[in-house]
Amino acid sequence: MSHADLQDAPAEHPPDDPGVDEGSARRLRWHGLQLTVLGAVGLGAAFALTTDRIKLLQDPDFRPSCDLNPVLSCGSVMVTDQASVLGFPNPLIGLMAFAAVVALGVVQLTGTRPSRLVQWGLAAGALAGWGFVHWLAFQSLYRIGALCPWCLVVWSVTAPIAIWSVLRPWRDSGSRVGAALWSVRWSLVVVWYLVVVVLALVQFWSYWRTLL
Amino acid sequence: MSNKKKSRQEREQTARTRGSQLMQEQRAKEKRRNAMIQGGLLVTVVAVVVLLVVVVLQYRDRQNEPATAPARVSDEGGFVVGAEDASVTVSVVEDLQCPACQAFETTSGATLAELAQADDTAVEYRVVAFLDRASTDDYSSRSANASACVWDQGDAEVWRDFHDSLYVQQPAEGGAGLTDEQLVQLAVDAGADEEAVEPCVQDGDFRGWVEQNTQAVSETGVDSTPTVFVNGGETDARTPEELQAAVEAARA
C-alpha cells in the first residue's frame, strides 16, 4: 500500500474498499482472468461450431463429433433457420464477440482498468448476447427439440460474462443494489444454470429417463 | 533522545501496521467464510431442486404408465359377454352407482342377457366410475374395481350374476356405499372364489385401471351413464323393444 498506488488509482474510480487498493488491483486482475478464460472458452465453442458448419457444407454426410444422442446433437440444430437467424451462421457473431471479451479480459489482466464507457459498452454487448442466448435456448428447447453441446458451452459462459459485466460497473457507480447483487453474483449464475437444467430435464425427460 | 523518540514512533507505526494487517486478515477470513456458506447453500439448493424435479418427473411417469388391466378386456376396456364372432355388439357404458343405470338394468337387463346368449350377438359392459362424488367412500370406483376383480377370475356367468346383484343392492346417492366386505360377500354369493377376489377388492388391484379406463371413456365424449352403442354407433334405445329393433337394424 504505497503512495504511488494511491496516486495511480484514477480519481473517478475510488477503490471499492478504501485502504485496500492493493486488493483492488488484485481483484481487477482476477476479474480480467475470469473474463479471459470465459471468453476463450466461448471463442473455442464458437470456433468449433463454425468449422463444423463449414465441414457440413463441404460434405453433407459429415457427422459432427458433438452428435452424442438424439437430444444432445448439433448436426440437427446447426441446419435450422434459427441457427443463422441474421442470414449467416450465428457462431460468426460469437467469434467476434468472444474475441472482444478476451481482449478486454487481457487488458484487465495487465492491471489496466478500462474506462467506464468501455465497461458499460462491454455490459451492453454482453447483455445483448445473453438476451440472444435466451432466445436461442427457447428455440432449442421448445422448437428444435435438441440441445447442441457447443451451444450449451456458449450459453454457460455468456451468462457469467453478462451478469458480471453489468454488475461490476453498476456496483462501482456506488449503487447499493449493484453492490448487493455483485456480492451474490455467483449465486445468480448458478440459479440461472439451475433454471436451464431444470427446463431441459423436464422438456427432454422422455429421453433422460431411458438413461436412468 | 531523538533516536529514542524515533524508535517509539517506529514502534507505534509497526503496531498500527500490525493492527491493520490483523483487521485485513480478519476481513479476508470473514469473506472466505461468507463465500463458503454461500457456496454450500448453493450446492444444497441445486441438489435439492434437481432431485425434486427428477422425483416429480418419475412420479408423473408412473402415473402415466398403463395400469394393470383385468384379463380379457376389449380394446375399449369393456367386459364382452356373448359370441366371439358376434355380428352385432351392444356396448353399455355404465356406472354401478348410477340410478339411471339401475333403471336400465331393471327394464332391459334380461334383454341384454338374451343378446349375450344369442349366437351372433354380444354385449360389452364398459363399467366406469363417474360418480365417486355421489358417495362418501368412492363407491363408484370401488364397485367398478370389484367388478373387474370378478371378471379377472374368468367366469362371465359369475360376473354377470355379481353385476346384477350390485344393481339390486345399489346404495342410495349421498351416503356410504357397500363396504368392501359386502362387495366380497356378494361376489362370493355369485360364485366367485373368495381367496382370489377378497385381496383384489381390499387392495383395489384394478383401481388404477378403472381410473384410466374412465378417463379414456370420457375422452371419447361419453359424459353420462348409461350410454348405449350398437356396433360402435350411439343409440337412444333403452327399452327391450328399442334395443331389439336397434340390433335388428344393425344386423340387416
Interface residues (C-beta under 8 A of the other chain):
Chain A: G19 V20 V184 W186 S187 V190 Y193 L194 V197 V198 L201 V202 W205 R209 L212
Chain B: S20 Q24 Q38 G39 L42 V45 V46 V49 V50 V53 V54 L57 Q58 D61
